[in-house]
Amino acid sequence: MLHCTDNAPPAGPAHDLDWSKTLLLLCILLAGGAYARFAGLSLVGLSTGDDFLYWKWAFDWYNGDFTIYGLFRIANPLIGALGIKIFGVNDYALHFTNASFGLLNIVLVFLFASQVSGSRTQALCAAFVQALSRRVVEIDRFETPHTYSETFILLTAILLLAYLKHQDGQQSMTSRGMALLVLSGLCFGFGALTHFDLSFCGPSIVGFLLLVALCAHRSWKRALQEMLVFTAGYFVPLAAGIAYFSYTTMFGALFGMRELQHLNHLPTLANQNWLYYTYVRAVGGSIGADLVPVLFLLLVPYAAWSVAGSARRGEIDRSALLSLLSPLMLLAYVGVLSFVRVPIFNRHSLFLLPFVAVFVIFWTWRVLASLGRSRHARRWRLGGVVVLALVFLVQFKPQECFSAKWQKPSAYRQMHDVLKGRINHNERLLITPYVVRDFRFQSLTLPAYFTKRDVDHVFEYTQDCGFDESVRRRKIRYVAIAYELADARSAGFTALRQIVGSQYGMLAADYSPEAEYRFLRRWLADRGAVELHNTDELAVYDLGQGR
């Protein structure tokens, strides 16, 4: 068995921050991160299609209706239902839940960086990046699944490294060690149910366990034992889901049922550009498109060479070995995605940021220390890491973390604020067909905004009377018109044309969103409708008492 050491530059009291200063600086970071995430968040309202979808899904689960939608990501409505329970039935409950997880992630990044480097200074630098990076703050405020994914992958890594530290020098796995490894696998399994992307990192974690076991113990038996225990924990959420839902549902949740339909053949010279594109989107897009990915790629071979060199000398540099989890995770993520032709959005790979940040900070610190083996070495290390953290922040435009535009109410929240107290079952809101096809407008009938009896859709109209008579019968007083028209090539447009065309006195063949829009504007003008509200996205009109 090889002997594990910590060959990092000294991190004792003379070379590192003491705990009192560390906790003070961490609290300042948390305060800044909290302000960036929560400022004005209760005023923003629901905005994107995902916002409405996840809110409706969480509210269904909150009421005991455990519906499964096509996304399969069943951990999200569970977390969302808890958020509604804590923050109430309103349009910011999920945003507050998301931002709370984002605040927790700052602490988790600090703990993870501390485990890897053994340096509180480095851990604060990593937490600094996490707390005030524009892209991270934006996701923590508005994007539901990806902040949760980051939380659970960080918990997985922290528990995994805690297991390795506990087992150091142990000839066999202890009961406490087994519990830590099972919990690590369980967090990873639950995290994979927030977004299928995390499943693609599974091979990297199993491979990391194999690497550590072989380096530290030279034992395939020990490696197999650890991988089996971790995998057992991973399958606990899966088994619970199968018992309650079905095998098909859980398979779709873990592996992205729809995305697997796009499996590509083995990468060839013809599609190497796809592998490059995936790397750029997964790393460059999420972390910074300039210096950081380049540094990461340059430092990976240096890190591998360093670990291999210490192994040849009969020692294992613990910190260096633990840092390899980051490139292994990235390799698995990008490697799998290179086979799957699906759009890779920057937000999907957000969970990679803490791992790449910790890796780059740690190995930059090492390189600077090796170049400055003198009484100025500490200044080299501290200055280099601080400069690197600032590079992260410059690339992420930290000034936008406190931008007023992030506190601007969405068009849907503004419409709700204008009509709140005005509409009721006798003075109803009409949502027109080309608008209602947008899930956001369908979801205006969610309890966070209006009730179903107060909002009507032309989709629901029968064809036994004209448009004027329908408006009168259905007690419509307010009409919402959106400026973004439906795509005539989209699914269901033919049915829309057939159902609604006659309501406007036009043949089905003549119906189009543009024709409907023109008809409604003329109809509103002829009846002297008053414009109550107008934004870049929609307008609301009042037909008045004499409708």
Secondary structure as GFF3:
##gff-version 3
##sequence-region A 1 547
A	DSSP	beta_strand	3	5	.	.	.	ID=ss1
A	DSSP	alpha_helix	19	38	.	.	.	ID=ss2
A	DSSP	alpha_helix	41	44	.	.	.	ID=ss3
A	DSSP	alpha_helix	49	62	.	.	.	ID=ss4
A	DSSP	alpha_helix	75	87	.	.	.	ID=ss5
A	DSSP	alpha_helix	93	117	.	.	.	ID=ss6
A	DSSP	alpha_helix	120	132	.	.	.	ID=ss7
A	DSSP	alpha_helix	134	142	.	.	.	ID=ss8
A	DSSP	alpha_helix	144	167	.	.	.	ID=ss9
A	DSSP	alpha_helix	175	192	.	.	.	ID=ss10
A	DSSP	three_ten_helix	196	201	.	.	.	ID=ss11
A	DSSP	alpha_helix	202	217	.	.	.	ID=ss12
A	DSSP	alpha_helix	220	244	.	.	.	ID=ss13
A	DSSP	alpha_helix	247	255	.	.	.	ID=ss14
A	DSSP	three_ten_helix	259	262	.	.	.	ID=ss15
A	DSSP	three_ten_helix	269	271	.	.	.	ID=ss16
A	DSSP	alpha_helix	272	279	.	.	.	ID=ss17
A	DSSP	pi_helix	280	284	.	.	.	ID=ss18
A	DSSP	alpha_helix	285	287	.	.	.	ID=ss19
A	DSSP	alpha_helix	291	312	.	.	.	ID=ss20
A	DSSP	beta_strand	315	317	.	.	.	ID=ss21
A	DSSP	alpha_helix	318	323	.	.	.	ID=ss22
A	DSSP	alpha_helix	325	337	.	.	.	ID=ss23
A	DSSP	three_ten_helix	346	349	.	.	.	ID=ss24
A	DSSP	alpha_helix	352	371	.	.	.	ID=ss25
A	DSSP	alpha_helix	377	395	.	.	.	ID=ss26
A	DSSP	three_ten_helix	398	402	.	.	.	ID=ss27
A	DSSP	three_ten_helix	404	407	.	.	.	ID=ss28
A	DSSP	alpha_helix	411	419	.	.	.	ID=ss29
A	DSSP	beta_strand	428	431	.	.	.	ID=ss30
A	DSSP	alpha_helix	433	436	.	.	.	ID=ss31
A	DSSP	alpha_helix	439	442	.	.	.	ID=ss32
A	DSSP	three_ten_helix	443	445	.	.	.	ID=ss33
A	DSSP	three_ten_helix	452	454	.	.	.	ID=ss34
A	DSSP	beta_strand	455	457	.	.	.	ID=ss35
A	DSSP	three_ten_helix	458	460	.	.	.	ID=ss36
A	DSSP	alpha_helix	467	473	.	.	.	ID=ss37
A	DSSP	beta_strand	476	482	.	.	.	ID=ss38
A	DSSP	alpha_helix	493	500	.	.	.	ID=ss39
A	DSSP	three_ten_helix	501	504	.	.	.	ID=ss40
A	DSSP	three_ten_helix	508	510	.	.	.	ID=ss41
A	DSSP	alpha_helix	513	526	.	.	.	ID=ss42
A	DSSP	beta_strand	530	534	.	.	.	ID=ss43
A	DSSP	beta_strand	538	542	.	.	.	ID=ss44
###
